Each structure stands twice: as C-alpha cells, then as structure tokens.
Amino acid sequence: MISSNFYFQVIVRVLMITLSAIGLAFFFERKLYIAVSIIFAVICFQVVFLIMYINQINTKIAYFFNAIQNEDFNLHIPEGKNVKSFQHLHHSLNKINKLIQDIYLKKQAQELFYQEILKQVDIGIITFNKDGHIYFSNFAAERLLNYSPLNHIKQLVHVDKKLYEFISNLETSSQRLFELTNERERIQLSVKSTIIQTTEHKLYLVVIQDIYKELEEKETDSWIKLIRVLTHEIMNSIAPISSISESILKYYKNDSNIVSLDELNTQQIKNTVKGLEVIGNQVGNLTSFVDSYRTLLNIPEPNKEIVPIKILLDNLLLLINPEETNINITISVIPENLEFFIDKKQIIQILLNLSKNAIQSVKNKENGIINIIAGIENQDKKFITVTDNGSGIEPELLDKIFVPFFTTKNNGTGIGLSISKQILRLHDATIKVRSTPNKETSFTLYF
C-alpha cells in the first residue's frame, strides 16, 4: 500500500540515527562531552521526526475510519506531489472510501425503497425492541390504531388499554384476533407477531390487519348460500303440498260452487286420502328440517377436560366397527401419550361423522383405506386427520360442504359438517379439507 519512496526515507532516517549513535559512542569514549551532547540532541530530533513521519499514516488512517464511522463520505485525502511518499496510500484510502460510499448509498436507497413499500401497504406494521421503543410504524398501523406518531408501545394505552396488554403479551410466532372499539367504529383486527434477530439486538415485528371487510364479505356470502339452500329445501317440501292441494280442491269445488257429496266417486275419495297422506309426509319432512336447523343453532358449550387421544380413537374404532364395513381402518397417535383439552363427546361426534362419510366414500372401492392420525405440528399445534382414498369431493364443491343443509347425498341432511364446524369454533379450533377425487381426501381438525 505504501510507496517505495516511503521505505527509502525510513531506511535513510534509521541509518542516520544508527550513524549518529555510533558517533555518540565514539566521542563518549574519548570524553568529548560537548560533542556527545550535540550528537545526542541530534539523535533525539531524528527519532522525534521519524516518529512524526511514520505517525502520519496512523493519523490519516484513524481520521479515515473515524469519518467512515460517522458516515462522512466527503473525505478526500490529497494525492499531490507534496506528499509523494504517501500517494499510493492516499489513493487506496480514497478508493476504499468511494467503494464504501457506493455501498452505503445503495443500502440507503434500498432501505428507502422498502420503507416506501411498507408505507403504502394496507397492512399495519410495527417493530419495537424489548424495552418497547418503536423503531418503525407505517401509516396503515397509525390509521388502524388512530394514533400518530407511534414512538413507544405504551402509547397504545391511550388507544385501548386491552390492546396494549394484548400486544405486550403476544407470544412469538403467534396470530390472534382482537376487537378494537373506539369512538368511530368497531374493528376486528388480526394481530400476528414474530421475532427478528438483527446483528445488534432482538426486535419484535407485529403485523396488524383489519379483517372486518373480509369477515363481512364472507358472512354475506355465507348468508346467500344459506338462503339458497333454505329456499331450495323449503320449496321442495311446499311444491308437492301446493300441487296436491289444488288437485284435491278441484274434486270438491267447481268454479265458485262447492261440489255435493253425491257427485263424488270412489276414486276421487281414494285420491283425496292419498293426497292428504303425501301432504302429511311432506309436513313431517319440513318439520324435521326445522328441527335440524334448531340443532345447528343450539349446540351446548363444550365441557372440556384432559382426554388421552389414544383412548378416544380406540373408542371411535369400536363405534365404527370396521369388521362389518370390510374396510382397512388404521389409527396412529404420535406421541402415544398425546392429550387434548376437549369435550370428548362432541369431538367423538365429529370424528364419527367424518369416519362415516369416509366409509361411504370408499365402500365401492376394492382397496378402501381410512387412516386416522393424531399428532403435533410445528408451534405445538395439535391435530387429528381423517384420510381416505375414496371418490373425494369435486373442487367446485369444497367451499360449499360446510354450508348448512348443503349435501351431495340422496338421504343426507347436510348439517353434519356444519355442526362439526360449530363445535370446533366453540373449542377455538378449526377444520380444513383437502381433496383429490378418487385419490385422497383428508379432513384435519386443528386445536
């Protein structure tokens, strides 16, 4: 890095100090103390100037790194002839400074780019350290929380005390719902947290999303689907009643006059009896339909307890009675001592319903297989999966199977999966379905 001129000057100065030291020893031996004093002073000056000369490097390098540390990239060390011995050094330092400056500017531009993206998204983003100091919050977060500027999470107390406690106690890598109520409106927030480990310290990243609109759209869509099913079922029951009633009425009423009994024949009376029987049956079906709707709306709160899942699934196997179905049904629990905090009666009702659906799906298949697996996924999420290799569910029907009274079976009520979903909601659990027709269909309960 340093030029040959610098080495030459250092060698010359060292040689001069060495020769002066020899002269000092020579005159000292001859007791010429005046000459000794002069030569000693010369040596001291030579040493001082050598140190100052060499120290220029340390001074420049220290000044260079101090400027870099303070992000001062305007530093430029002269490369003129007056400092010829350091031209190579100065050129290298200036080159390094330019390289670091380019990297810094690129990094700063990239950071501004990402910050601008985060400012424009509709999802609220907040990052803060373990002491609660907020490093970054975008406009969406301040708009959702109706508070600006956000500098510390304790400011959330002014928004909603429960929200502050909620975010302060958020577990790592967790997602929960929170209902925020303010003077303007009620907002349903989805709050997700995670930890980011930087080179210096640990930061908490909280993502806040207003899911009210999505919930409202899904709720509206669910109501539309439900009304369609209800209308279909009710009209199926009412249409025969209306038709038969009109047919019977013609027997007993002619234009605006009532027909006398003498005008009735035996066949008309028989048709009347049959018609009234059909009307009675249709009324019975409609009553059963209404009772099913009541069942869906009146699910009791779960009576939860610690349940060894292996015992629960063994009991389920007894209820299914696979020997009669002639289907290969397997049960797997990992670990075997796995326990769930559930209402065992309600959960076994769900599993029994799913198992019966699976049996019906594979009953006409030669190698029908049903696997029931319980275990633990990542982040300690427990699950139970019922999988079969039957006929499956067509893709266009997957979003309809949980709609009340929707069914693809001729003799089905269409409330089994709806009740299952309601029970799981009361357990703070969810159910997901995945199906590839004629290959594999699985229903998974997540707790």
MOCOR-V496595 format. One record per pair of residues at least 24 apart in sequence whose ideal C-beta (glycine too) atoms are under 8 Angstrom apart, sorted by sequence separation. I is the first residue (numbers start at 1). GAP is how many residues later the second one is. D is the distance in Angstrom with one decimal. If there is no record, write none. Layout:
BEGIN
I;GAP;D  I;GAP;D
END
This chain:
BEGIN
73;24;6.3  126;24;6.7  128;24;7.7  167;24;6.9  188;24;4.5  247;24;7.5  248;24;5.2  309;24;5.7  365;24;6.8  128;25;5.6  166;25;7.0  187;25;5.8  365;25;6.0  17;26;6.0  20;26;6.5  60;26;7.4  167;26;7.6  186;26;7.9  310;26;5.7  329;26;7.7  362;26;5.2  365;26;7.9  73;27;7.1  126;27;7.8  188;27;6.0  248;27;4.8  310;27;7.7  361;27;5.5  362;27;6.4  363;27;8.0  364;27;7.9  73;28;3.8  247;28;6.5  248;28;7.5  310;28;7.1  312;28;7.7  358;28;5.9  362;28;3.8  17;29;4.9  57;29;7.3  60;29;7.2  64;29;5.2  68;29;7.1  308;29;7.1  309;29;4.9  319;29;7.5  358;29;7.8  361;29;2.9  362;29;7.9  402;29;7.9  16;30;5.8  17;30;6.4  56;30;7.0  60;30;7.5  67;30;7.7  245;30;7.7  308;30;7.5  309;30;6.6  358;30;3.9  360;30;7.9  361;30;5.2  73;31;6.8  244;31;4.3  308;31;5.5  309;31;5.4  355;31;6.2  361;31;7.0  57;32;6.7  61;32;7.3  64;32;7.9  68;32;6.0  307;32;6.4  312;32;5.8  316;32;5.8  320;32;7.3  327;32;6.1  354;32;4.4  358;32;6.5  401;32;6.9  13;33;6.4  17;33;7.1  60;33;6.9  64;33;6.9  71;33;6.9  306;33;5.3  307;33;5.3  315;33;6.7  319;33;5.8  351;33;6.9  170;34;7.8  177;34;7.7  244;34;5.6  245;34;7.0  306;34;7.6  307;34;7.6  325;34;5.4  145;35;7.6  244;35;5.8  306;35;5.8  307;35;5.6  312;35;7.1  316;35;5.2  320;35;5.3  327;35;5.9  351;35;6.8  398;35;6.2  13;36;7.3  14;36;7.3  132;36;7.8  144;36;7.8  146;36;5.9  170;36;7.0  305;36;7.2  312;36;6.2  316;36;6.4  320;36;7.7  327;36;7.2  338;36;5.9  13;37;4.9  304;37;5.4  305;37;7.6  307;37;4.7  338;37;7.0  347;37;8.0  398;37;6.5  146;38;7.2  240;38;6.3  241;38;5.2  304;38;5.9  305;38;7.6  313;38;7.6  325;38;7.3  338;38;7.0  167;39;6.1  240;39;7.7  304;39;5.6  305;39;7.0  312;39;7.9  316;39;6.7  320;39;7.2  328;39;7.6  330;39;7.6  332;39;7.0  334;39;7.8  10;40;7.4  13;40;7.2  302;40;7.0  303;40;5.1  307;40;7.8  328;40;6.8  329;40;8.0  330;40;7.4  332;40;7.3  333;40;7.7  334;40;7.5  393;40;7.1  395;40;7.8  241;41;5.2  302;41;3.5  327;41;4.5  328;41;5.0  329;41;4.6  330;41;5.2  331;41;5.0  332;41;4.7  333;41;4.7  334;41;4.6  335;41;7.9  240;42;5.4  241;42;7.3  303;42;7.8  327;42;7.5  328;42;7.2  329;42;7.9  330;42;7.1  331;42;7.9  332;42;7.3  333;42;7.2  334;42;7.8  340;42;6.1  393;42;4.2  10;43;7.6  144;43;6.8  327;43;6.1  329;43;7.2  332;43;7.9  392;43;4.5  394;43;6.2  9;44;7.2  10;44;7.2  238;44;7.8  302;44;5.6  338;44;7.2  392;44;6.2  393;44;7.0  144;45;7.0  237;45;5.1  392;45;3.7  237;46;7.8  391;46;6.4  392;46;5.9  299;47;8.0  391;47;6.1  392;47;6.9  237;48;5.5  238;48;7.7  390;48;7.7  392;48;7.4  393;48;6.2  237;49;4.3  360;49;7.7  392;49;4.5  389;50;6.5  389;51;5.7  390;51;6.4  234;52;7.1  237;52;7.1  388;52;7.5  389;52;7.9  387;53;6.3  388;53;5.6  387;54;7.0  388;54;7.9  2;55;7.2  234;55;7.6  387;55;4.1  233;56;5.7  316;56;7.3  386;56;6.8  387;56;8.0  385;57;5.4  386;57;5.0  385;58;7.0  386;58;8.0  313;59;6.0  357;59;7.3  385;59;4.5  384;60;7.2  385;60;7.6  313;61;6.5  383;61;5.5  384;61;4.6  383;62;6.3  145;63;7.6  353;63;4.5  383;63;5.2  384;63;7.9  144;64;5.7  310;64;7.9  353;64;7.4  382;64;7.5  383;64;7.0  309;65;4.7  381;65;5.9  382;65;4.5  144;66;5.8  353;66;7.9  354;66;7.3  381;66;7.3  141;67;5.8  353;67;6.1  135;68;6.5  140;68;7.9  127;69;7.3  377;69;7.9  349;70;7.9  350;70;4.3  130;71;7.5  313;71;8.0  349;71;7.9  129;72;6.0  130;72;6.3  129;73;7.2  350;73;5.9  129;74;5.8  130;74;7.6  349;74;7.3  350;74;7.1  128;75;7.0  129;75;7.3  309;75;7.2  9;76;5.9  127;76;5.1  128;76;5.5  347;76;7.5  127;77;6.8  346;77;4.8  127;78;5.2  128;78;7.6  5;79;5.8  6;79;4.1  126;79;7.7  127;79;7.5  5;80;4.4  6;80;6.7  125;80;7.3  126;80;4.6  343;80;7.8  346;80;8.0  347;80;7.6  361;80;6.7  3;81;7.3  125;81;7.5  346;81;7.7  3;82;5.8  125;82;5.8  126;82;7.1  2;83;7.6  3;83;7.3  6;83;7.9  124;83;7.0  125;83;7.6  358;83;7.5  2;84;7.2  3;84;6.1  123;84;6.0  124;84;3.6  343;84;7.2  3;85;4.5  123;85;7.1  124;85;6.9  342;85;6.1  2;86;6.2  3;86;7.5  123;86;5.0  1;87;6.1  2;87;5.4  122;87;8.0  1;88;5.5  122;88;7.9  354;89;5.1  1;91;5.4  350;95;6.9  347;98;7.7  342;105;7.1  341;106;7.9  340;107;6.0  296;108;5.7  293;111;7.4  293;112;7.8  292;113;7.3  289;116;7.6  296;119;5.5  295;120;6.8  299;120;6.6  292;121;5.4  302;121;7.1  293;122;8.0  296;122;5.8  292;123;5.1  296;123;6.0  299;123;5.1  304;123;7.5  295;124;6.9  299;124;6.1  302;124;5.2  301;125;6.3  302;125;5.7  296;126;6.8  299;127;6.7  233;172;5.8  229;174;6.1  225;175;6.7  229;175;6.6  230;175;6.8  229;176;4.4  226;177;6.2  229;177;5.4  225;178;4.5  226;178;5.8  226;179;7.7  222;181;7.0  225;181;7.3  229;185;7.2  174;205;7.9  173;206;6.1
END
